[in-house]
Amino acid sequence: MYICILDFMASAIWENERGTFLRVIVHPNSKEKRFIAEVTTEAIHINLKEPAREGRANSELLKKLSKALKISTSEISLVAGHKSREKTLLIMSVDANQIARKLLDETKAVKY
């Protein structure tokens, strides 16, 4: 069922021997209530309440993503884009199919 979806999201979610990588574009200081703003072929767009100052948006991203994926924040690493809206995350405990399914489920619920 999610194989087609994962193919659609291939540039946004991929795996290798290190784990699963997730490409996101964050929208800090957002007034939107929906955490996952949009899922495209290139990235997952994520709304954050916190401003992009002093790592606050990055911290919120890790906390909310860990909650959405039901994993610990220690299982997610920000590997690129520390000071950019475009970020790459490494998730070590969840495979790409599970991430795609959980993120798509998250798009159906407003949890802010």
C-alpha positions in Angstrom: 0.0 0.0 0.0 2.7 2.5 0.9 5.2 1.3 -1.7 3.9 3.7 -4.3 3.9 6.5 -1.7 7.5 5.7 -0.8 8.4 5.8 -4.5 6.8 9.2 -4.7 8.8 10.3 -1.6 12.1 8.8 -2.8 14.0 12.1 -2.8 12.6 13.0 0.7 13.1 9.7 2.4 15.9 7.2 1.7 17.9 4.5 3.5 21.5 3.3 3.6 23.6 1.3 6.1 23.6 4.2 8.6 19.8 4.5 8.8 17.0 6.4 7.2 17.4 9.9 6.0 14.7 12.5 5.8 14.9 15.7 3.9 12.8 18.5 5.4 12.1 22.1 4.7 11.1 23.9 7.9 8.9 27.0 8.2 9.9 28.5 11.5 7.7 31.1 13.3 4.6 29.6 11.6 1.1 30.4 12.7 -0.2 27.2 11.0 -1.5 24.5 13.4 -0.6 21.5 11.2 2.9 20.1 11.9 3.4 18.5 8.5 2.5 21.3 6.0 3.1 19.3 2.8 4.7 16.2 1.5 6.4 16.6 -1.9 8.7 14.4 -4.0 11.6 16.5 -2.8 11.0 17.1 0.9 8.7 17.1 3.8 7.6 20.6 4.7 7.2 21.2 8.4 5.6 24.1 10.3 7.3 25.2 13.5 6.1 27.7 16.1 9.6 28.6 17.3 11.7 31.2 15.5 15.0 30.2 13.8 17.1 31.7 16.5 19.6 30.0 18.9 18.6 26.5 17.7 15.1 26.9 19.0 13.5 25.8 15.7 15.9 22.8 15.4 15.1 21.7 18.9 11.3 21.9 18.2 11.8 20.0 15.0 13.5 17.1 16.8 11.0 17.0 19.6 7.9 17.1 17.4 9.3 14.6 14.9 10.3 12.2 17.6 6.7 12.5 18.9 5.2 11.9 15.5 7.4 8.9 14.9 7.0 7.6 18.5 10.8 7.4 19.1 13.3 9.1 21.4 14.9 12.4 20.3 18.2 10.6 20.8 17.3 8.4 17.8 17.2 11.4 15.4 20.3 13.4 14.4 20.4 16.6 12.4 23.2 15.9 9.9 22.9 18.9 7.5 21.3 22.3 7.5 21.8 23.4 11.0 21.4 27.1 10.0 19.2 26.5 6.9 15.5 25.9 6.3 16.5 22.8 4.3 17.7 20.1 6.6 18.7 16.4 6.5 17.9 14.2 9.4 19.2 10.7 10.2 16.8 8.4 11.9 18.4 5.3 13.2 15.6 3.1 14.5 12.8 3.4 12.0 12.8 2.2 8.3 11.7 4.4 5.4 8.3 2.6 5.0 7.4 3.2 8.6 8.5 6.8 8.5 6.4 7.4 5.3 3.4 5.8 6.9 3.7 7.7 10.2 4.3 11.0 8.5 1.3 10.5 6.2 -0.8 9.6 9.2 0.4 12.9 10.8 -0.8 14.9 7.9 -4.4 13.8 8.8 -4.3 15.1 12.4 -3.8 18.6 13.7 -1.4 18.2 16.7 0.2 21.5 17.6 
